[in-house]
Amino acid sequence: MYKWHSAYPTSAHERRGKEVGLPADKVEALIAGRPTSFSDEREQVVYEMANCLANSRWAPKGLYDRAVKALGHVGITDVITLMGYYTSVSMTLALYDVPAGAQGIAR
């Protein structure tokens, strides 16, 4: 979402991250693309995996081993699948230039 410069999901995720208790400095670092870290092992592994894959980097063996331990192969696949889904949503919202705070379409 941040990589694709899409206002709507960036705003929504900033708000939601703070609502669920992520510290403001962590949320702000994620949005700005600055390095951060998490004390929870699973959160840290997901953060590192997402950074690695979103930036077209090879996954180092140590990260792979920690991801398997913390998430298992199904969890790793879930993270990658979610990244793909949200990337496509963000790209779509960016193409249509959907602003932050936009209202949904009535059905």
C-alpha positions as CSV (number, residue, x, y, z in Angstrom):
1,M,0.0,0.0,0.0
2,Y,2.7,2.5,0.9
3,K,4.9,1.4,-1.9
4,W,2.2,2.1,-4.4
5,H,1.5,5.6,-3.0
6,S,-2.2,4.9,-2.5
7,A,-3.8,7.4,-0.1
8,Y,-6.9,5.4,0.9
9,P,-5.3,2.2,2.2
10,T,-2.4,4.1,3.8
11,S,-4.8,6.3,5.8
12,A,-7.0,3.3,6.7
13,H,-4.1,1.2,7.9
14,E,-2.5,4.1,9.8
15,R,-5.8,4.6,11.7
16,R,-6.4,0.8,12.2
17,G,-2.8,0.2,13.4
18,K,-3.2,2.8,16.1
19,E,-6.7,1.5,17.0
20,V,-5.3,-2.0,17.7
21,G,-2.6,-0.7,19.9
22,L,0.5,-0.4,17.7
23,P,2.7,2.4,19.1
24,A,2.4,5.6,17.0
25,D,6.1,5.6,16.3
26,K,6.0,2.1,14.8
27,V,3.0,3.0,12.6
28,E,4.7,6.2,11.5
29,A,7.9,4.3,10.7
30,L,6.0,1.7,8.6
31,I,4.3,4.4,6.6
32,A,7.4,6.4,6.1
33,G,9.4,3.3,5.1
34,R,11.8,3.8,8.0
35,P,13.2,0.7,9.8
36,T,11.5,-0.3,13.0
37,S,11.3,-3.4,15.1
38,F,8.7,-5.4,17.1
39,S,9.2,-7.2,20.4
40,D,6.7,-9.9,19.4
41,E,8.6,-12.6,17.4
42,R,5.8,-13.2,14.9
43,E,5.3,-9.5,14.2
44,Q,9.0,-9.1,13.7
45,V,9.2,-12.0,11.3
46,V,6.2,-10.8,9.3
47,Y,7.7,-7.3,9.2
48,E,11.0,-8.6,7.9
49,M,9.4,-10.9,5.4
50,A,7.2,-8.2,4.0
51,N,10.2,-5.8,3.7
52,C,12.3,-8.4,2.1
53,L,9.7,-9.5,-0.5
54,A,8.3,-6.1,-1.2
55,N,11.7,-4.8,-2.0
56,S,12.6,-7.7,-4.3
57,R,15.3,-9.0,-2.1
58,W,16.5,-12.6,-1.6
59,A,15.3,-14.0,1.7
60,P,18.3,-14.9,3.8
61,K,18.5,-18.4,5.3
62,G,18.2,-17.0,8.8
63,L,15.0,-15.1,8.0
64,Y,13.6,-18.2,6.3
65,D,14.4,-20.4,9.4
66,R,12.9,-17.8,11.8
67,A,9.8,-17.6,9.6
68,V,9.3,-21.3,9.5
69,K,9.7,-21.5,13.3
70,A,7.4,-18.6,14.0
71,L,4.7,-19.0,11.3
72,G,5.1,-22.4,9.8
73,H,4.8,-23.0,6.0
74,V,1.0,-22.3,6.0
75,G,1.6,-19.0,7.9
76,I,4.3,-18.0,5.5
77,T,2.1,-18.7,2.5
78,D,-0.8,-16.7,4.2
79,V,1.5,-13.7,4.6
80,I,2.6,-13.9,0.9
81,T,-1.0,-14.3,-0.3
82,L,-2.2,-11.3,1.7
83,M,0.7,-9.2,0.4
84,G,-0.3,-10.1,-3.1
85,Y,-4.0,-9.3,-2.5
86,Y,-3.3,-6.0,-0.8
87,T,-0.8,-5.0,-3.4
88,S,-3.5,-5.5,-6.1
89,V,-6.0,-3.5,-4.1
90,S,-3.5,-0.7,-3.5
91,M,-2.6,-0.5,-7.2
92,T,-6.2,-0.3,-8.1
93,L,-7.0,2.4,-5.6
94,A,-3.9,4.3,-6.8
95,L,-4.9,4.1,-10.4
96,Y,-8.3,5.5,-9.6
97,D,-6.7,8.0,-7.2
98,V,-9.1,7.1,-4.4
99,P,-8.6,9.7,-1.7
100,A,-8.1,9.0,2.0
101,G,-11.4,8.9,3.8
102,A,-13.4,8.1,0.6
103,Q,-16.9,6.7,1.2
104,G,-17.8,3.3,-0.2
105,I,-20.0,2.8,-3.2
106,A,-23.7,2.1,-2.5
107,R,-24.8,-1.3,-3.7
